[in-house]
Amino acid sequence: MAHVTQTVPRPERLSPAVPQGLSRWQWAVLAGLTAWLYFPVLTHLVGQWWNDPNFSHGFFVPAFSLYVLWKDRERIARTPVRPAWWGAVIFVVGLATLVVGKLGAELFLSRTSLLLLLAGAAIFFRGWQFFRAVLFPWAFLAFMVPIPAIIFNQVTFPLQILASKAAAHALPWLGVPVFREGNIINLPAMPLEVAEACSGIRSLLSLATLAIIYGYTMERSIWIRVVLALSALPIAVAANSLRIVGTGLLVQYWDPEKAEGFFHAFSGWLIFVVSLAMLFALHQILRYAVERKRT
């Protein structure tokens, strides 16, 4: 009599259950708790956007990130839901960063903790593939957080010196003798100080933000988008050097008093428009070069 043996497969070891998603009201509760937790941080952040011209571009950052999410909503919705416990770790790190920032009165840590919190929630409830799908709008939110003052000051002074050197080299070609001492350009009419506002840091931050927005909305090529974003630094330096040159010509050939007040403020807006025009021109040159190479 034949005996038939049947092998029973060994049961797989199951990992702890990970939440497979939340309902709408649960998402609403989670969003409400996050808003309550970060209300003081966000109100202070918005106040700095409103009162500090160096970071006024912050208003555009979350709006653009929401636009990208809305634009890619169908692709994001098709992303497989595979929650991961690593999201909980990142979430806890975000909360710890918030506590440290609050206890140490460090605004930068308190604000960046929100990005960690959002990343942790996305990975914990939706998974790594979902996070990769929303990586660009999430990373772009970093532009809404003002950089710490110690880093801001370290960047500002070299930009002042760089803009001063460029203007000091250009003015003699236009018939204006100069003698530069650091960030002070001595003209025959009066000394001209390249202040922090003329360093280009303000236009650099805003231009970098707008360069990314412009590249995303107007260009499909990834490498051209990267070039446009990186071009913000040389464009900002060149544009503010032109501003200093224009101010020097105004002081030398018209009236030193005209270099202050309305004309000085207006030149800031004018130079920013020039920076945008330079960014657009660079984009057209890159597109022309690509089309020329294809043909």
Residue pairs with C-beta under 8 A, 6 or more apart in sequence:
16 85
18 83
18 84
18 85
18 124
19 83
19 124
19 125
20 81
20 83
21 81
21 83
21 125
21 126
22 30
22 125
30 121
34 117
35 42
37 98
38 98
38 114
41 98
41 107
41 110
41 111
41 114
42 114
44 107
45 58
45 107
45 111
45 144
45 145
45 146
46 58
48 55
48 58
48 146
49 55
49 56
49 57
49 58
49 59
49 144
50 56
52 146
53 202
54 146
54 152
54 201
54 202
54 205
55 146
55 205
56 206
57 143
57 205
57 206
57 209
57 210
58 143
58 144
58 146
60 209
60 210
60 213
61 140
61 141
61 143
61 144
61 209
62 141
62 144
64 137
64 140
64 213
65 137
65 138
65 140
65 141
66 137
68 136
68 137
68 140
68 216
69 76
69 134
69 137
72 133
75 133
76 130
76 133
76 134
79 126
79 127
79 129
79 130
79 133
80 127
80 129
81 126
81 127
81 130
82 126
82 127
82 128
82 129
83 123
83 124
83 125
83 126
83 127
84 123
84 124
84 127
84 128
85 124
86 123
86 124
86 128
87 119
87 120
87 121
87 122
87 123
87 124
87 125
88 120
88 124
89 120
90 116
90 119
90 120
90 123
90 124
91 116
91 117
91 120
91 121
91 124
92 120
93 116
93 120
94 113
94 114
94 115
94 116
94 117
94 118
94 119
94 120
95 113
95 117
97 109
97 110
97 112
97 113
97 116
98 109
98 110
98 113
98 114
98 117
100 106
100 109
101 107
101 108
101 109
101 110
101 111
101 113
102 110
107 146
108 145
108 146
108 147
108 148
111 145
111 146
112 142
112 145
115 138
115 141
115 142
115 145
118 138
118 141
119 131
119 138
122 130
122 131
122 134
122 138
123 130
123 131
131 138
136 216
140 212
143 205
143 208
143 209
143 212
146 152
147 155
152 201
155 201
156 196
156 199
156 201
157 183
157 199
159 199
159 200
159 201
159 204
159 236
159 237
159 240
160 183
160 194
160 195
160 196
160 198
160 199
161 182
161 183
162 237
163 194
163 198
163 199
163 200
163 237
163 240
163 241
163 244
164 180
164 182
164 183
164 184
164 185
164 194
164 244
165 180
166 237
166 238
166 241
166 244
167 185
167 194
167 241
167 244
167 245
167 248
168 178
168 180
168 185
170 241
170 245
171 177
171 178
171 185
171 187
171 245
171 248
171 249
172 178
174 245
174 249
176 187
176 188
176 248
176 249
176 252
177 187
177 188
178 185
178 186
178 187
178 248
179 185
179 186
180 186
183 193
183 194
183 195
184 191
184 192
184 193
184 194
185 191
185 192
185 193
185 194
185 244
185 248
186 192
187 248
187 251
187 252
188 252
189 251
189 252
189 256
190 251
190 256
192 244
192 247
192 248
192 251
192 259
194 244
197 268
198 240
198 243
198 244
199 240
200 236
200 237
200 239
200 240
202 268
203 236
203 239
203 240
203 268
203 271
203 272
203 275
204 232
204 233
204 236
204 237
206 272
207 232
207 235
207 236
207 272
207 275
207 276
207 279
208 229
208 232
208 233
210 276
210 279
211 228
211 229
211 231
211 232
211 279
212 225
212 228
212 229
214 228
214 279
214 280
214 283
215 224
215 225
215 228
215 229
215 283
216 225
218 283
219 225
219 228
219 283
219 287
221 290
224 283
224 286
224 287
224 290
227 282
227 286
228 279
228 282
228 283
228 286
231 279
231 282
232 279
235 275
235 278
235 279
235 282
236 275
238 278
239 271
239 272
239 274
239 275
239 278
240 271
242 271
242 274
243 267
243 268
243 271
246 267
247 259
247 264
247 267
250 258
250 259
250 263
251 258
251 259
